Amino acid sequence: MHETLSVKGCIEALKMALKNRKNKALPLIHHSDRGVQYCCHAYVKLLQKQNIQISMTQTGDRWRMP
């Protein structure tokens, strides 16, 4: 587990979650705030490659849906 907002830690966590998914046929939505680690090219590219719909708050408040 990384203790920073490192993109590397987020990508590792996403890959682990995808690897351990039970039902890979169900669609996914990834909702987050607008943190730099979730907006970076490498992270977004991985989400797109896995056909995961991206959802981000407009205000940076992770509790408020767009």
N, C-alpha and C positions, 0 to 999 in steps of 0.2 A: 504494500500500500504506500502510495506516495503522499508526502505531507505538504506538497505545494500544489498550485494550480497548473502543474505541468501537463501539457498535451499528452506526453508519453504515458502518464499514469491513466488518463482518461481513455486513451486508445486501448491500453492493456485491459482495463476494466470492461470496456465494450466488447472486445474480442472474447473475453472470458464468459461474459453473459451470453453472447451469441453461440458459443461452443456448447454451453450447458442448457440451451433452450430445449424444452420438452416437445413442443409442437411447432416445428419449423414451417408448417404450412400456413399458420395464422399470420396476418399482416401485423406490422409493428408501427407504432408512433413514438418518436423520441421527443419528449417535451423537456425543455430546459430554459434557464434564464439566458441572457445574452453574454454569458461569460466568455472570455477570449478562448478558453480551451474548447468550448463547444462550437465556436464560430470559425475556428481555423480551418484552412483548406484540407489538411490531412484528415481531420475528424469528419468534416462534412463529406468528403470523398468516400470515406469508409461507410458512412450511413447510406449514401446514394448507391454504392456498390452492392449493399445488402438489401436494397429496395425498401429502406426504412423511411417513412414519412417524417419530415422534420417540422417540429412545432416549437416556436420560441415566443416568450412573452414580448410584448411591445414595450413594456416599461422597465424591464429588468427585474420585476417582482415575480419570482418563480411560482407564487400562489395564484396569480391572476392569469387566466387563460386568455389567448388572443381573441 
